[in-house]
Amino acid sequence: MASRRTSRTAPPGAAARKAAAVDRFVSQTRPLCDGDENAAILPPEELAHHTRAFEVVFR
């Protein structure tokens, strides 16, 4: 059975909830302290993926 991918606009307020969820993972999204070795693990493009205004659903 082939999966179908659909894209849907996220419901109102979803972007704020997703951003708040991502912000809970401070050790992944912000430097732990000074120094390159302590940089955030997730790059900006990955954070943008998780806070976009739409969802992709596979069925």
C-alpha positions as MATLAB code, in Angstrom:
seq = 'MASRRTSRTAPPGAAARKAAAVDRFVSQTRPLCDGDENAAILPPEELAHHTRAFEVVFR';
ca = [
       0.000    0.000    0.000;
       1.458    3.340   -1.031;
       1.432    6.119    1.522;
      -0.098    9.446    0.670;
       1.433   12.637    1.910;
      -0.730   15.642    2.582;
       0.189   19.064    3.862;
      -2.180   20.881    6.181;
      -2.114   24.338    7.697;
      -1.612   24.071   11.431;
      -4.539   25.161   13.612;
      -4.519   28.614   15.249;
      -2.046   28.804   18.095;
      -0.131   25.719   16.962;
       2.967   27.692   15.977;
       3.196   29.244   19.440;
       2.739   25.847   21.110;
       5.379   24.267   18.879;
       7.828   27.104   19.593;
       7.190   26.727   23.335;
       7.834   22.975   23.089;
      11.124   23.490   21.231;
      12.173   26.115   23.806;
      11.946   23.432   26.530;
      15.040   21.745   25.057;
      17.509   24.464   26.021;
      20.514   22.132   25.857;
      19.711   21.439   22.193;
      18.801   24.958   21.071;
      21.169   27.299   22.931;
      24.876   27.249   23.791;
      25.535   25.709   27.199;
      28.325   28.217   27.859;
      31.110   30.026   26.018;
      33.183   28.109   23.494;
      32.533   26.488   20.136;
      32.362   23.031   21.682;
      29.302   24.161   23.655;
      27.319   25.456   20.671;
      23.675   24.574   20.182;
      23.223   21.155   18.599;
      20.209   21.945   16.430;
      20.925   24.329   13.544;
      18.462   27.117   12.649;
      17.066   25.190    9.653;
      16.152   22.244   11.898;
      14.427   24.558   14.377;
      12.526   26.160   11.491;
      11.337   22.713   10.399;
       9.780   22.081   13.823;
       8.108   25.488   14.085;
       6.702   25.844   10.569;
       3.066   26.847   10.049;
       2.011   23.576    8.425;
       2.133   19.854    9.115;
       2.827   16.999    6.751;
       0.760   13.883    7.357;
       1.511   10.447    5.902;
      -1.393    8.031    5.593;
];
